[in-house]
Amino acid sequence: MINIVFADRQAIFRAGVAKVLAVEDDLRIVGQPQSIEQMLSALERLRVHVLLVSTYFLREFPEIQALTARNSAAILVVAENDDEASAFAAM
């Protein structure tokens, strides 16, 4: 079972991702934080394999990396409409 946390401030995005992933038998959504504080708490408390995170949350990227490294979790960054994806390639 792959435990997934997806962090985004937009409820409609979180609901859509949850609906898409709910049909997969080997994926389990363990958190849907909408704030940076909730996301960091989820990463500390839960055994996360994949973090799907909006660029909005990347102000705390060093802390996110440290917490995900604890469980060898993958980080997938979802760019907002006005973000340039190339800005995040060096992270």
C-alpha positions in Angstrom: 0.0 0.0 0.0 1.3 3.4 -1.0 0.5 6.2 1.5 -0.1 9.6 -0.1 -0.4 13.1 1.3 -1.4 15.9 -1.0 -1.1 19.4 0.2 -2.9 22.2 -1.6 -4.8 25.3 -0.3 -7.6 24.8 -2.8 -10.4 22.4 -1.6 -11.6 21.7 -5.2 -8.1 20.4 -6.2 -7.9 18.2 -3.1 -11.3 16.8 -3.7 -10.5 16.1 -7.3 -7.3 14.3 -6.5 -9.0 12.3 -3.8 -11.7 11.2 -6.2 -9.2 10.2 -8.9 -7.0 8.3 -6.5 -9.8 6.6 -4.6 -10.3 4.1 -7.4 -6.8 2.7 -7.1 -6.5 -0.4 -4.8 -2.8 0.1 -3.9 -3.0 3.8 -3.0 -4.2 5.2 0.3 -4.8 8.9 1.0 -3.5 9.5 4.5 -3.7 13.3 4.5 -5.1 16.3 2.7 -3.6 19.3 4.5 -4.6 22.8 3.4 -2.0 24.8 5.4 1.8 24.6 5.8 1.3 23.8 9.5 -1.1 20.9 8.8 1.3 19.5 6.1 4.4 19.6 8.3 2.3 17.9 11.1 1.1 15.2 8.7 4.7 14.5 7.6 5.8 14.2 11.2 3.0 11.9 12.3 2.2 9.8 9.3 4.2 7.2 7.3 4.1 8.9 3.9 5.5 7.3 0.7 4.5 10.1 -1.7 3.9 13.8 -1.0 2.0 15.7 -3.7 2.5 19.4 -2.9 1.5 22.7 -4.4 4.3 25.3 -5.0 2.5 27.4 -2.5 3.9 25.2 0.3 7.5 25.4 -1.0 8.5 28.3 1.3 9.3 25.5 3.8 11.1 23.2 1.3 14.2 22.4 3.4 11.9 21.2 6.3 9.7 19.3 3.8 12.8 17.5 2.4 14.0 16.6 5.9 10.7 15.2 6.9 10.2 13.2 3.7 13.7 11.9 3.8 12.9 10.2 7.1 10.6 7.8 5.3 12.3 8.0 1.9 9.2 9.6 0.5 9.0 11.0 -3.0 8.0 14.6 -3.5 5.9 15.6 -6.5 5.5 19.4 -7.0 2.3 20.7 -8.7 2.9 24.1 -10.2 0.2 26.7 -9.8 -1.1 28.4 -13.0 1.2 31.4 -12.7 4.3 29.4 -11.7 7.2 28.7 -14.0 8.1 25.1 -13.6 11.8 25.7 -14.4 12.1 27.7 -11.2 11.7 24.5 -9.2 14.0 22.3 -11.2 17.0 23.2 -9.0 15.4 22.4 -5.7 
